[in-house]
Amino acid sequence: MKLQAKIGAPEAAFAVALLLASQSAGAADAPTQSCDVSLYPLSTPTERFEDNRDGTVTDRQSKLMWMRCALGQTWVRGGCTGIATELTWAAALEAAQAINKRGNLFFSDWRLPQIPELAGIAERQCKNPRINLTVFPSTPSAAFWTATSRPSTAVEPSAFVLGFGEDGVKYASKLEKHDVRLVRTAP
């Protein structure tokens, strides 16, 4: 991990947390993330997000509230436990509707993010995964669904996914299974 001599306290704390997480014993399934802030600062610094202390964070820049865990994971004592559940695009939409119907996390307007929204939480200075693991712990380096359908004349309808690994944005058949992180517009 490369760190420049003059980085702010939040960036240094994030880098130390990443280093400690990568050295933790028994973290076989935890991502091995590396971040390089030698040329540019973090694009999603931890202080940009307000911890709502309920498994959600509010992005002060975009005014969006995010679930900290992917669907299938559970927020427990400051971290995400369990394994992210891969869903088809239709099943992801249905899962959001079911969460809204139950009123999980006190709101009824959770949804799949649009491409620019999901891209807004991607950490450009990190890889494996490309996300701030302090804000979004245990995020896999996998593709996550967006609400953005791809206009197509193909037989199979498709939508865009954003990978937090090396894939970036691509389109996928709506019948494929990918991870899901829900968002809502913050009050």
Residue frames as a rotation matrix with the C-alpha (Angstrom) as fourth column:
MET 1
0.589 0.808 0.000 0.00
0.808 -0.589 0.000 0.00
0.000 0.000 -1.000 0.00
LYS 2
-0.501 -0.742 0.446 1.44
0.737 -0.636 -0.229 3.37
0.454 0.214 0.865 -0.99
LEU 3
0.611 0.630 -0.479 0.75
0.780 -0.583 0.226 6.39
-0.137 -0.512 -0.848 1.22
GLN 4
0.169 -0.561 0.810 1.95
0.397 -0.713 -0.577 9.86
0.902 0.419 0.103 0.49
ALA 5
-0.699 -0.587 -0.409 3.62
0.594 -0.158 -0.789 11.82
0.398 -0.794 0.458 3.25
LYS 6
-0.925 0.379 -0.034 0.86
-0.309 -0.801 -0.512 14.42
-0.222 -0.463 0.858 3.57
ILE 7
-0.472 0.859 -0.197 -2.50
0.263 0.351 0.899 12.73
0.841 0.372 -0.392 3.93
GLY 8
-0.169 0.516 0.840 -5.28
-0.763 -0.608 0.220 13.80
0.624 -0.603 0.496 6.23
ALA 9
-0.683 -0.083 0.726 -6.24
-0.668 0.472 -0.575 11.96
-0.295 -0.878 -0.378 9.40
PRO 10
0.377 0.878 0.294 -9.37
-0.643 0.477 -0.599 10.35
-0.666 0.037 0.745 7.89
GLU 11
0.655 -0.190 -0.732 -7.41
-0.618 0.422 -0.663 8.97
0.435 0.886 0.159 4.93
ALA 12
-0.473 -0.881 0.029 -4.67
-0.699 0.355 -0.621 7.70
0.537 -0.314 -0.783 7.26
ALA 13
-0.375 0.419 0.827 -7.24
-0.711 0.442 -0.547 6.04
-0.594 -0.793 0.132 9.53
PHE 14
0.723 0.655 -0.221 -8.85
-0.621 0.475 -0.623 4.39
-0.303 0.588 0.750 6.50
ALA 15
0.291 -0.705 -0.647 -5.46
-0.638 0.361 -0.680 3.16
0.713 0.610 -0.345 5.26
VAL 16
-0.687 -0.523 0.505 -4.58
-0.717 0.376 -0.586 1.76
0.117 -0.765 -0.634 8.71
ALA 17
0.079 0.808 0.584 -7.99
-0.693 0.466 -0.550 0.04
-0.717 -0.361 0.596 8.94
LEU 18
0.772 0.171 -0.612 -7.36
-0.613 0.457 -0.644 -1.53
0.170 0.873 0.458 5.53
LEU 19
-0.193 -0.939 -0.285 -3.91
-0.672 0.338 -0.659 -2.70
0.715 0.064 -0.696 6.56
LEU 20
-0.637 0.002 0.771 -5.21
-0.707 0.397 -0.585 -4.20
-0.307 -0.918 -0.251 9.81
ALA 21
0.450 0.880 0.149 -8.12
-0.690 0.449 -0.568 -5.86
-0.567 0.153 0.809 8.03
SER 22
0.603 -0.257 -0.755 -5.77
-0.609 0.462 -0.645 -7.45
0.515 0.849 0.122 5.52
GLN 23
-0.497 -0.864 -0.084 -3.58
-0.551 0.389 -0.739 -8.79
0.671 -0.321 -0.669 8.32
SER 24
0.039 0.588 0.808 -6.44
-0.985 0.158 -0.067 -10.18
-0.167 -0.793 0.586 10.43
ALA 25
-0.946 -0.320 0.057 -6.14
-0.315 0.946 0.078 -13.87
-0.079 0.056 -0.995 11.13
GLY 26
-0.598 0.735 0.321 -9.11
0.507 0.656 -0.559 -15.97
-0.621 -0.171 -0.765 10.09
ALA 27
0.104 0.640 -0.761 -10.32
-0.354 -0.691 -0.630 -13.47
-0.929 0.335 0.155 7.51
ALA 28
-0.617 -0.433 0.657 -10.07
0.331 0.614 0.716 -15.95
-0.714 0.659 -0.236 4.66
ASP 29
-0.072 0.657 0.750 -13.20
0.996 0.084 0.023 -14.74
-0.048 0.749 -0.661 2.91
ALA 30
0.528 0.187 -0.829 -12.57
0.290 -0.957 -0.031 -11.05
-0.798 -0.224 -0.559 3.61
PRO 31
0.914 -0.190 0.359 -11.49
0.315 -0.227 -0.922 -9.08
0.256 0.955 -0.148 0.54
THR 32
0.051 -0.944 -0.327 -7.80
0.833 -0.140 0.535 -8.28
-0.551 -0.300 0.779 0.26
GLN 33
0.877 0.395 0.272 -8.08
0.479 -0.752 -0.453 -4.65
0.025 0.528 -0.849 -0.65
SER 34
-0.293 -0.930 -0.220 -5.29
0.889 -0.350 0.295 -2.33
-0.352 -0.109 0.930 -1.70
CYS 35
0.849 0.529 -0.008 -5.53
0.506 -0.817 -0.276 1.43
-0.153 0.230 -0.961 -2.02
ASP 36
-0.273 -0.934 0.232 -3.07
0.962 -0.267 0.055 3.87
0.011 0.238 0.971 -3.57
VAL 37
0.818 0.540 -0.198 -3.35
0.555 -0.832 0.026 7.48
-0.151 -0.131 -0.980 -2.44
SER 38
-0.116 -0.968 -0.223 0.14
0.750 -0.233 0.619 8.48
-0.651 -0.096 0.753 -3.59
LEU 39
-0.849 -0.206 0.486 -1.18
0.508 -0.568 0.648 10.54
0.142 0.797 0.587 -6.52
TYR 40
-0.389 0.813 0.433 -4.81
-0.270 -0.550 0.790 11.25
0.881 0.191 0.434 -5.68
PRO 41
-0.735 0.201 0.647 -6.87
-0.656 0.030 -0.754 11.33
-0.171 -0.979 0.110 -2.47
LEU 42
-0.782 0.539 0.313 -9.61
0.475 0.840 -0.262 8.80
-0.404 -0.056 -0.913 -1.80
SER 43
-0.818 0.529 0.225 -12.69
-0.072 -0.482 0.873 9.49
0.570 0.698 0.433 -3.93
THR 44
0.334 0.939 -0.087 -15.08
-0.028 0.102 0.994 8.29
0.942 -0.330 0.060 -1.20
PRO 45
-0.723 -0.670 0.171 -13.47
-0.176 -0.061 -0.982 9.35
0.668 -0.740 -0.074 2.10
THR 46
-0.522 0.497 -0.693 -15.17
0.780 0.607 -0.152 8.01
0.345 -0.620 -0.705 5.22
GLU 47
-0.710 0.217 -0.669 -16.03
0.364 -0.701 -0.614 11.50
-0.603 -0.679 0.419 6.49
ARG 48
-0.875 0.436 -0.212 -18.22
-0.422 -0.469 0.776 12.05
0.239 0.768 0.594 3.41
PHE 49
-0.249 0.779 -0.576 -20.70
0.120 0.615 0.780 9.56
0.961 0.125 -0.247 4.89
GLU 50
-0.344 0.260 0.902 -22.87
-0.901 -0.362 -0.240 10.04
0.264 -0.895 0.358 7.94
ASP 51
-0.865 0.031 -0.502 -23.28
0.130 0.978 -0.164 6.84
0.485 -0.207 -0.849 9.94
ASN 52
-0.135 0.918 0.372 -26.99
-0.636 -0.368 0.678 6.58
0.760 -0.146 0.634 10.79
ARG 53
-0.739 -0.340 0.582 -26.17
-0.673 0.404 -0.619 3.86
-0.024 -0.849 -0.527 13.36
ASP 54
0.170 0.848 0.501 -28.84
-0.599 0.493 -0.631 1.53
-0.782 -0.193 0.592 11.97
GLY 55
-0.074 -0.271 0.960 -27.00
0.514 0.814 0.270 -0.25
-0.854 0.514 0.079 9.15
THR 56
0.645 0.257 0.719 -27.32
0.755 -0.360 -0.548 2.70
0.118 0.897 -0.426 6.78
VAL 57
-0.422 -0.711 -0.562 -25.16
0.643 -0.672 0.368 5.67
-0.639 -0.207 0.741 5.84
THR 58
0.801 0.598 -0.026 -26.06
0.433 -0.609 -0.665 8.97
-0.414 0.521 -0.747 4.23
ASP 59
-0.194 -0.827 0.527 -23.76
0.981 -0.158 0.114 10.27
-0.011 0.539 0.842 1.54
ARG 60
0.087 0.199 -0.976 -23.47
0.449 -0.883 -0.140 13.99
-0.889 -0.426 -0.167 2.32
GLN 61
-0.781 -0.468 -0.414 -22.34
-0.148 -0.505 0.850 14.70
-0.607 0.725 0.325 -1.26
SER 62
-0.910 0.413 -0.050 -25.09
0.067 0.264 0.962 12.94
0.410 0.872 -0.268 -3.20
LYS 63
-0.507 0.732 0.455 -27.82
-0.855 -0.357 -0.377 13.16
-0.114 -0.580 0.806 -0.51
LEU 64
0.190 0.519 -0.833 -28.48
-0.518 0.774 0.364 9.43
0.834 0.362 0.416 -0.87
MET 65
0.132 -0.087 0.988 -28.98
-0.922 0.355 0.154 6.93
-0.364 -0.931 -0.033 1.96
TRP 66
-0.075 -0.297 -0.952 -27.38
-0.683 0.711 -0.168 3.52
0.726 0.638 -0.256 1.39
MET 67
0.972 0.173 0.156 -27.76
-0.233 0.740 0.631 0.16
-0.006 -0.650 0.760 3.05
ARG 68
0.217 -0.969 0.116 -24.27
-0.930 -0.169 0.327 -0.63
-0.298 -0.179 -0.938 4.30
CYS 69
-0.484 -0.325 0.812 -24.67
-0.193 0.945 0.263 -4.36
-0.853 -0.030 -0.520 3.63
ALA 70
-0.768 0.252 -0.589 -25.55
-0.561 0.181 0.808 -6.09
0.310 0.951 0.002 0.39
LEU 71
0.359 0.924 0.131 -28.85
-0.917 0.324 0.232 -7.98
0.172 -0.203 0.964 0.37
GLY 72
0.614 -0.118 -0.781 -28.33
0.071 0.993 -0.094 -11.32
0.786 0.002 0.618 2.09
GLN 73
-0.538 -0.800 -0.265 -25.93
0.464 -0.019 -0.885 -9.82
0.704 -0.599 0.382 4.61
THR 74
0.629 0.726 -0.277 -26.97
0.605 -0.235 0.761 -8.56
0.487 -0.646 -0.587 8.05
TRP 75
-0.005 -0.577 0.817 -25.71
-0.282 -0.783 -0.555 -5.51
0.959 -0.233 -0.159 9.92
VAL 76
0.819 0.189 -0.542 -24.42
0.412 0.464 0.784 -6.75
0.400 -0.865 0.302 13.29
ARG 77
0.687 -0.527 -0.500 -22.24
0.443 -0.242 0.863 -4.80
-0.576 -0.815 0.067 15.74
GLY 78
0.389 -0.515 -0.764 -20.70
-0.450 -0.830 0.330 -2.47
-0.804 0.215 -0.554 13.19
GLY 79
-0.713 -0.661 -0.234 -20.19
-0.527 0.285 0.801 -4.95
-0.463 0.694 -0.551 10.36
CYS 80
0.255 0.756 -0.603 -21.89
-0.962 0.260 -0.081 -7.00
0.096 0.600 0.794 7.69
THR 81
-0.530 -0.362 0.767 -22.21
-0.489 0.869 0.072 -10.69
-0.693 -0.337 -0.638 8.39
GLY 82
0.375 0.656 0.655 -23.29
0.157 0.652 -0.742 -13.45
-0.914 0.381 0.141 6.05
ILE 83
-0.682 -0.564 0.465 -22.91
0.483 0.130 0.866 -13.79
-0.549 0.815 0.183 2.32
ALA 84
-0.492 0.480 -0.726 -24.38
-0.653 -0.755 -0.057 -11.44
-0.576 0.446 0.685 -0.26
THR 85
-0.039 0.604 0.796 -27.27
0.336 0.758 -0.559 -13.05
-0.941 0.246 -0.232 -2.11
GLU 86
-0.940 -0.245 -0.237 -27.10
-0.153 -0.319 0.935 -13.04
-0.305 0.916 0.262 -5.89
LEU 87
-0.046 0.991 0.123 -30.48
0.246 0.131 -0.960 -12.33
-0.968 -0.014 -0.250 -7.49
THR 88
-0.306 0.101 0.947 -31.88
0.947 -0.071 0.314 -11.92
0.099 0.992 -0.074 -10.98
TRP 89
-0.936 -0.041 0.350 -32.82
0.070 -0.995 0.071 -8.35
0.345 0.091 0.934 -11.87
ALA 90
-0.059 0.993 0.102 -36.56
-0.230 -0.113 0.967 -9.04
0.971 0.033 0.235 -11.39
ALA 91
0.367 0.150 -0.918 -35.90
0.735 0.559 0.384 -10.76
0.571 -0.816 0.095 -8.04
ALA 92
-0.698 -0.658 -0.283 -33.82
0.706 -0.569 -0.422 -7.74
0.117 -0.494 0.861 -6.95
LEU 93
-0.693 0.536 0.482 -36.74
-0.313 -0.826 0.469 -5.41
0.650 0.174 0.740 -7.73
GLU 94
0.324 0.848 -0.419 -39.10
0.034 0.432 0.901 -7.76
0.945 -0.307 0.111 -5.87
ALA 95
-0.084 -0.444 -0.892 -36.75
0.927 0.294 -0.233 -7.88
0.366 -0.846 0.387 -2.86
ALA 96
-0.952 -0.242 0.185 -36.76
0.185 -0.942 -0.280 -4.07
0.242 -0.232 0.942 -2.68
GLN 97
-0.252 0.942 0.221 -40.57
-0.448 -0.316 0.836 -4.07
0.858 0.112 0.501 -2.83
ALA 98
0.361 0.366 -0.858 -40.75
0.480 0.715 0.508 -6.68
0.799 -0.595 0.082 -0.06
ILE 99
-0.548 -0.627 -0.553 -38.38
0.818 -0.264 -0.511 -4.66
0.174 -0.732 0.658 2.15
ASN 100
-0.879 0.260 0.399 -40.47
-0.213 -0.964 0.157 -1.55
0.426 0.053 0.903 1.51
LYS 101
0.080 0.973 -0.217 -43.69
-0.180 0.228 0.957 -3.39
0.980 -0.037 0.194 2.35
ARG 102
0.295 -0.049 -0.954 -42.21
0.810 0.543 0.222 -4.59
0.508 -0.838 0.200 5.67
GLY 103
0.898 0.031 0.438 -40.82
-0.115 -0.946 0.302 -1.13
0.424 -0.321 -0.847 6.43
ASN 104
0.498 -0.795 -0.348 -37.28
0.867 0.464 0.180 -2.38
0.018 -0.391 0.920 7.06
LEU 105
-0.547 -0.822 -0.155 -34.96
0.835 -0.548 -0.040 0.32
-0.052 -0.152 0.987 8.31
PHE 106
-0.307 0.509 -0.804 -37.90
0.487 -0.642 -0.592 2.67
-0.818 -0.573 -0.051 8.93
PHE 107
-0.447 0.121 -0.886 -38.48
-0.639 -0.736 0.221 3.59
-0.626 0.666 0.406 5.27
SER 108
0.180 0.598 0.781 -40.60
0.287 0.728 -0.623 2.33
-0.941 0.337 -0.040 2.40
ASP 109
0.907 0.130 -0.400 -38.78
-0.302 -0.462 -0.834 3.76
-0.293 0.878 -0.380 -0.60
TRP 110
-0.090 -0.950 0.299 -35.68
-0.296 0.312 0.903 1.55
-0.951 -0.007 -0.309 -1.01
ARG 111
0.915 0.355 -0.193 -34.76
-0.258 0.144 -0.955 0.89
-0.312 0.924 0.223 -4.64
LEU 112
0.367 -0.808 0.460 -32.03
0.886 0.454 0.090 -0.29
-0.282 0.375 0.883 -6.98
PRO 113
0.096 -0.390 -0.916 -29.58
0.058 -0.916 0.397 2.54
-0.994 -0.092 -0.065 -7.73
GLN 114
0.994 0.068 -0.089 -29.09
-0.073 -0.205 -0.976 4.10
-0.084 0.976 -0.199 -11.15
ILE 115
0.523 -0.850 0.061 -25.61
0.730 0.410 -0.547 3.69
0.440 0.330 0.835 -12.71
PRO 116
-0.017 -0.622 0.783 -24.31
-0.024 -0.782 -0.622 7.15
1.000 -0.030 -0.001 -11.64
GLU 117
0.614 0.296 0.732 -25.55
-0.704 -0.214 0.677 6.61
0.357 -0.931 0.077 -8.08
LEU 118
0.961 -0.265 0.077 -23.80
0.205 0.872 0.445 3.27
-0.185 -0.412 0.892 -7.65
ALA 119
0.342 -0.874 0.347 -20.70
0.680 -0.025 -0.732 4.57
0.648 0.486 0.586 -9.41
GLY 120
0.380 -0.122 0.917 -20.68
-0.355 -0.935 0.023 7.43
0.854 -0.334 -0.398 -6.88
ILE 121
0.773 -0.130 0.621 -19.76
-0.599 0.173 0.782 5.04
-0.209 -0.976 0.056 -4.05
ALA 122
0.813 -0.583 0.000 -17.04
0.526 0.732 -0.433 3.23
0.252 0.352 0.901 -6.01
GLU 123
0.683 -0.665 -0.304 -13.59
-0.129 -0.519 0.845 4.05
-0.719 -0.538 -0.439 -4.59
ARG 124
0.953 -0.254 -0.164 -11.33
-0.175 -0.020 -0.984 4.87
0.246 0.967 -0.064 -7.53
GLN 125
0.165 -0.962 0.219 -8.12
-0.906 -0.236 -0.352 4.63
0.390 -0.140 -0.910 -5.50
CYS 126
-0.263 -0.195 0.945 -8.77
-0.699 0.713 -0.047 1.09
-0.665 -0.673 -0.325 -4.25
LYS 127
-0.107 0.276 -0.955 -9.14
-0.803 0.543 0.247 -2.31
0.586 0.793 0.163 -5.81
ASN 128
-0.335 0.052 -0.941 -10.41
0.086 0.996 0.024 -5.70
0.938 -0.072 -0.338 -4.72
PRO 129
0.142 0.753 0.642 -12.98
0.987 -0.056 -0.152 -4.34
-0.078 0.655 -0.751 -3.99
ARG 130
-0.723 -0.320 0.612 -13.31
0.475 -0.874 0.105 -0.82
0.502 0.367 0.784 -5.36
ILE 131
0.427 0.850 0.308 -15.28
0.171 -0.410 0.896 0.53
0.888 -0.330 -0.320 -2.41
ASN 132
-0.349 -0.469 0.811 -14.61
-0.695 -0.451 -0.560 2.10
0.628 -0.759 -0.168 0.99
LEU 133
-0.205 0.233 -0.951 -14.71
0.288 0.943 0.169 -0.98
0.935 -0.239 -0.261 3.25
THR 134
-0.971 -0.047 -0.233 -15.02
0.236 -0.295 -0.926 1.18
-0.025 -0.954 0.298 6.37
VAL 135
-0.570 0.803 -0.172 -18.34
-0.773 -0.596 -0.218 2.53
-0.277 0.009 0.961 5.09
PHE 136
0.515 0.722 -0.462 -19.46
-0.842 0.527 -0.114 -0.62
0.161 0.448 0.879 3.23
PRO 137
-0.300 -0.746 0.595 -17.80
-0.839 0.503 0.208 -3.54
-0.454 -0.437 -0.777 5.07
SER 138
-0.434 -0.009 0.901 -17.54
0.019 1.000 0.019 -7.02
-0.901 0.025 -0.433 3.56
THR 139
0.552 0.577 -0.602 -18.53
-0.585 -0.247 -0.773 -5.85
-0.595 0.778 0.201 0.09
PRO 140
0.293 -0.456 0.840 -17.55
0.495 0.824 0.275 -8.51
-0.818 0.335 0.467 -2.42
SER 141
-0.547 -0.522 -0.655 -15.53
-0.397 -0.527 0.752 -7.67
-0.738 0.670 0.081 -5.54
ALA 142
-0.545 0.491 0.680 -18.57
0.705 0.707 0.054 -8.60
-0.454 0.509 -0.731 -7.59
ALA 143
-0.846 0.350 0.402 -21.08
0.116 -0.616 0.779 -7.05
0.520 0.706 0.480 -9.97
PHE 144
-0.636 0.686 -0.355 -24.10
0.371 -0.132 -0.919 -5.28
-0.677 -0.716 -0.170 -8.45
TRP 145
-0.143 0.702 0.697 -27.37
0.985 0.029 0.173 -4.61
0.102 0.711 -0.696 -10.28
THR 146
-0.936 0.083 -0.342 -28.46
-0.035 -0.989 -0.146 -1.10
-0.350 -0.125 0.928 -11.22
ALA 147
-0.021 0.999 0.026 -31.99
0.230 0.030 -0.973 0.00
-0.973 -0.014 -0.231 -12.06
THR 148
-0.053 -0.088 -0.995 -30.77
-0.754 -0.650 0.097 1.09
-0.655 0.755 -0.032 -15.47
SER 149
0.521 0.291 0.802 -32.12
0.287 0.825 -0.486 -1.13
-0.804 0.483 0.347 -18.24
ARG 150
-0.648 -0.734 -0.206 -30.15
-0.054 -0.225 0.973 -1.39
-0.760 0.641 0.106 -21.43
PRO 151
0.381 0.741 -0.554 -32.13
-0.685 -0.177 -0.707 -0.45
-0.622 0.648 0.440 -24.52
SER 152
-0.698 -0.657 0.284 -31.88
-0.363 0.667 0.650 -3.49
-0.617 0.351 -0.704 -26.69
THR 153
0.167 0.698 -0.696 -33.34
-0.982 0.177 -0.058 -5.25
0.083 0.694 0.716 -29.64
ALA 154
-0.784 -0.528 -0.325 -31.88
-0.481 0.849 -0.219 -8.52
0.391 -0.015 -0.920 -28.36
VAL 155
-0.031 0.772 -0.635 -34.13
0.072 0.635 0.769 -11.38
0.997 -0.022 -0.075 -27.34
GLU 156
0.083 -0.005 -0.997 -32.95
0.952 0.296 0.078 -11.24
0.295 -0.955 0.029 -23.73
PRO 157
0.796 0.178 0.579 -33.60
0.033 -0.967 0.252 -7.98
0.605 -0.181 -0.775 -21.90
SER 158
-0.029 -0.875 -0.483 -30.55
0.860 0.225 -0.459 -6.64
0.510 -0.429 0.746 -20.09
ALA 159
0.975 0.193 0.112 -29.63
0.099 -0.825 0.557 -4.10
0.200 -0.532 -0.823 -17.45
PHE 160
0.220 -0.946 0.238 -26.37
-0.305 -0.299 -0.904 -2.53
0.927 0.126 -0.354 -16.37
VAL 161
0.856 -0.135 -0.500 -24.27
0.507 0.415 0.756 -3.90
0.106 -0.900 0.424 -13.52
LEU 162
0.520 -0.756 0.398 -21.34
-0.634 -0.654 -0.413 -2.22
0.573 -0.038 -0.819 -11.82
GLY 163
0.619 -0.385 -0.685 -18.51
0.501 0.865 -0.032 -4.45
0.605 -0.323 0.728 -10.66
PHE 164
0.882 -0.358 0.307 -16.52
-0.470 -0.621 0.627 -3.55
-0.034 -0.697 -0.716 -7.58
GLY 165
0.409 -0.797 0.445 -13.74
0.505 0.604 0.617 -5.75
-0.760 -0.028 0.649 -8.91
GLU 166
-0.602 -0.758 -0.252 -11.97
0.148 -0.417 0.897 -5.04
-0.785 0.502 0.363 -12.19
ASP 167
-0.372 0.494 0.786 -15.01
0.905 0.383 0.188 -5.25
-0.208 0.781 -0.589 -14.50
GLY 168
-0.957 0.096 -0.274 -16.46
-0.114 -0.992 0.048 -1.77
-0.267 0.077 0.961 -14.06
VAL 169
-0.077 0.986 -0.149 -19.80
-0.556 -0.166 -0.814 -1.12
-0.828 0.020 0.561 -15.78
LYS 170
-0.974 -0.093 -0.206 -21.19
-0.225 0.504 0.834 -3.63
0.026 0.858 -0.512 -18.25
TYR 171
-0.042 0.999 -0.010 -24.58
-0.993 -0.041 0.110 -4.94
0.110 0.015 0.994 -19.24
ALA 172
-0.953 -0.192 0.235 -25.93
-0.242 0.948 -0.209 -8.31
-0.183 -0.256 -0.949 -18.19
SER 173
-0.478 0.823 -0.309 -28.96
0.086 0.393 0.915 -10.41
0.874 0.411 -0.258 -19.03
LYS 174
-0.175 0.502 0.847 -31.71
-0.887 -0.454 0.085 -9.73
0.427 -0.736 0.525 -16.50
LEU 175
0.807 0.447 -0.385 -31.80
-0.294 0.870 0.395 -13.51
0.512 -0.206 0.834 -16.00
GLU 176
-0.147 -0.922 -0.357 -28.24
0.260 0.312 -0.914 -13.56
0.954 -0.227 0.194 -14.62
LYS 177
0.791 0.348 -0.503 -27.73
0.551 -0.049 0.833 -13.36
0.265 -0.936 -0.230 -10.87
HIS 178
-0.254 -0.841 0.478 -25.78
0.334 -0.540 -0.772 -10.50
0.907 -0.036 0.419 -9.29
ASP 179
-0.551 -0.034 -0.834 -25.44
0.833 -0.090 -0.546 -8.82
-0.056 -0.995 0.078 -5.90
VAL 180
0.206 0.740 0.640 -27.72
0.563 -0.625 0.541 -6.02
0.800 0.249 -0.546 -4.77
ARG 181
-0.712 -0.260 -0.652 -27.24
0.681 -0.481 -0.552 -2.89
-0.170 -0.837 0.520 -2.63
LEU 182
0.217 0.922 0.319 -30.30
0.926 -0.298 0.230 -0.71
0.308 0.246 -0.919 -2.07
VAL 183
-0.889 -0.457 -0.022 -30.49
0.453 -0.873 -0.182 3.07
0.064 -0.172 0.983 -1.90
ARG 184
0.314 0.949 0.001 -33.04
0.949 -0.314 0.024 5.78
0.023 -0.006 -1.000 -1.20
THR 185
-0.084 -0.265 0.961 -33.09
0.273 -0.933 -0.234 9.55
0.958 0.243 0.151 -1.47
ALA 186
-0.608 -0.220 -0.763 -32.18
0.783 -0.008 -0.622 10.98
0.131 -0.975 0.177 1.94
PRO 187
0.485 0.859 -0.161 -34.57
0.874 -0.475 0.102 13.42
0.011 -0.191 -0.982 3.59
